[in-house]
Amino acid sequence: MPKRLPLIDFLQEAETAPVFDVRSPGEYNHAHIPGAHSLPLFTDEQRAEVGTIYKQQGKQKAIKVGLTHFGPMMKSHIEQVEKILKQLNYKDNKILVHCWRGGMRSGGMAWLLELYGYEVFVLAGGYKSYRNWVLEQFQLPFQFRVLGGYTGSAKTETLQELLRLGEPVIDLEKLANHKGSAFGGIGQPIQPTQEYFENQLAQQLYQYQQKHFIWIEDESQRIGNINIPHALWNTIRKQSVYFLTIPFLERLSFIVKQYGIQDVQALKDAVERIQKRFGPNETKITLGLLDQGDIAAAFEILLRYYDKKYHQSLKNRENWDSLVTKIELNSVDPVFNANRILVHQ
């Protein structure tokens, strides 16, 4: 019989063994355990059919209908597992399986794979138990060191340098596929679902649970279409902020290099999205400068707007002046600046 593992044991085993998610493609595509491989027992349509029959006619009838779909696919399921394990160059015999509640779908697939010769472990409580655990992570009292600074300070790049130096770092913008401002989605992949963002974030928090602190960028609660979970957001807002103070023109030059290569219409669309807050006159002038190809002049206006907005956000923290450590820097140089930050911590 396949062995059932509680969640933490399952996650520990998943560090070395492959995880197979046997929920439907739609469920998997919406969100899944990071790193899990899709091995659907049923299609989305078959899942809906079996679920309806279960509610209307009972468990045994649903099992019979499920078997009519599962039976002909047994060989292809095994071949799919073999294909994935070969791609992973995985030589062990241990594999992990889960469905939504740890019930019939994972039980059926685990039976098949164990019959074929694998040592199979099933997640007790299924993906539902995993999601409960994810939400619990955001309630925990993690200690953060928050990297702050006005727009154009290369905070993300500096975080990546801190990571290279061996510091514990969570890059929220990377997880969200968005750089945070109205311009943050330009040139980025499609954002994940809120649920998958939370799954990735929880796993990274778990990875660093034994660390004394975690470096994280100072963000608005909303990153594009993604929200930082409220409990975690409240925790972050009470942590020490290491604020990079870099000259305005240095930051402007950095921003122009980043966005000067982007599609002008995409830049104009971003300006129009903030026009109510930005102001009608500033919006008109900035759009005109973009039309003229004067990216530097357009972003000089935008940068002053974002500086004012970020300064207000900083002051909205309780006891903000005691939380902020300013680090005076001459230029946007992530390598040099990361090392300076470590001196100040």
Buried (B, 14 or more C-beta within 10 A) or exposed (E): EBEBBEBEBBBEBBEEBBBBBBBBBEBBEBBBBBEBBBBBBBBBEBBEBBBEBBEEEEEEEBBEBBEEBBEEBBEEBBEBBEEBBEEEEBEEEEBBBBBBBBEBBBBBBBBBBBEBEBBBBBBBBBBBBBBEBBEEBBEEEBEBBBBBBBBBBBBBBBBBBBBEEEBBBBBBBBBBBBBBBBBBBBEBEEBBEBEBBBBBBBBBBBEBEEEEBBBBBBBEBEBBBBBBBEEBBEBBBEBBBBBBEBEEEBBBBBBBEBBBEBEBEEBBBBBBBBBEEBBEEBBEBBBEBBEEEEBBBBBBBBBBBBBEBBEEBBEEBEEEEEBBBEBEBEBBBBEBBBBBBEEEE
